[in-house]
Amino acid sequence: MLVLEKNAMTEEIELLVAKYGKNRSSLIPILQDIQRKHKHIPDFAQQEVARLLDIHPVEVFSVISFYSFLNTTPKGKYIVRLCQTISCDMQGKAAVAKAIERELGIKFGETTRDNKFTLEYANCVGMCDQGPAMIINERVYSKLTAEKAVKILNELK
Amino acid sequence: MENKKRKGPVIFSKYNTGEGVKKALSLSREDILFELRDSKLKGRGGAGFPTATKWTIVAAALAEQKYVICNADEGEPGTFKDRVLLLEYPELVFEGMVIAGYTIGATKGIVYLRGEYEYMLKSLEDYLEVMRNDNLLGKNILGKSNFDFDISIRLGSGAYVCGEETALIESLEGNRGEARNRPPYPVNTGYMGMPTVVNNVETLASIPHIVTKGGEWYRKHGTDKSTGSKLFSVSGDCDRPGVYELPWGTKISELLKLVGAKNTKAVQVGGASGVCIPKSQFERSLAYEDVATGGSIMIFNESRNMLHILKNFMEFFVEESCGQCTPCRIGNVKLLEGVEMIEKGEYKFSYINQLKELGKTMQVASKCGLGQSSPNSFISILENFKEEIFNGNGGGNGK
């Protein structure tokens, strides 16, 4: 990380700490905001969050490693999470999954080379009556077919 | 608010916004607790703890600060009633929280919304703002002096276990969402070590109705031991999946008819951590005293492979176990391996029986509800569908 980038990151985290308050219970909202903006939480950001909240960096890492929506390595601009739980599975998840994999040219768990898409499975996203469903960043898409899913991805490309 | 199309005896019955809070503020705290006790309302998350008892303990506690937490970390496979309540009936949920705050003497409410529901955040924040403008939130609510209450929303980050109340509190405090030992319970030592009421979205949504219409009215619905109604999230093989409000005591066969399910082989009641009910038991009723549930109903018809379903559930638990206690961390992996052995046809009955015993050990030895209930589907599916599963075809139903 360049010094300039580091300074910008520190400034950003200082603002977040001011927004949520300097206490431990602000940790997760702060990490969520960093994650949303940078698509991951870099080492330097973890150290700065720890310093500014006055906790050990290991504590920050420990929290990040627990939650599946927080991560320390970069992900794509769009994180595609396809529901893999049984109701969606029975409504044709497998066909949608294959179509997405073919379209993006990656497997689940991978990120496209242009850092545009990360493909993941999610556990029940609460759309069981309208499956198969997927969530892309914060938006939810339901009643997917292979064709519909591919169309949605192509609109984002 | 938009036109409400849903119909039901209690939660989806007619309600005028603000009515519940207004009525509650005209009553004393004891009166509200009385109505609540009279209603015999039990927690709708699945565990079924009497809500009045929970509130009474917190109301009686002496503390500088108390909290009301709405558990909207709806993660049980097959459950989506909270999604419907939060999107279509936010007034019921939030007013339920205000009434809880008034009754127990809290000034702060927190909604723990699962990360997957982030798309609702904006509409919920907007609705809270509307309530603030209507003085249903904020200082001196509806002119009641010295009653201040406000609600904030916190997002989860994709951990199923945070639906367990102590794990949820850990997460709110900025920690890993690992369940605590209980006791002490959150009613004594909850968020920030203060007395805290943690209620399910649906429980809170029942409160404004109970306060306006009375505990006796509420008790008229349902059965003696399971009063009121329940929201059922119905998915799987049926013509009309969706959320249904039905009185407790409804038979599984009645529900199946209502949603247009045909050739049904099995019904998974209570999600992955619930039990699988075979055809022979469809006359059982949905109630705390018979088949208790948080409301997830997944319907499987004759064409479904039960072993495949079980494998899906066990994969879920292996992924979602927080890893804190050994029975759950290792146990779920062993059960999944067992399912894979059966799938390949490489199993010994003696070993499968040992795994069932392991499941029973997990039920008593796991620290929280996740590990205590994850073996339920393993045990019930292998028991109820043994002819199909152990036929040498990897559960392939003879195909």
Interface residues (C-beta under 8 A of the other chain):
Chain A: N23 R24 S25 S26 L27 I28 P29 L31 Q32 S62 V63 F66 Y67 S68 F69 L70 R81 Q84 T85 I86 S87 D89 M90 A122 N123 C124 V125 G126 M127 C128 D129 Q130 G131 I135 E138 R139 V140
Chain B: E74 G75 E76 P77 G78 T79 F80 D82 R83 R114 G115 E116 Y117 E118 Y119 L121 R154 L155 G156 S157 G158 A159 Y160 S171 L172 E173 G174 N175 R176 G177 E178 M192 S233 V234 S235 G236 D237 P241 G242 V243 Q268 A272 M298 F300 R304 I309 N312 F313 E315 F316 E319 E320 C322
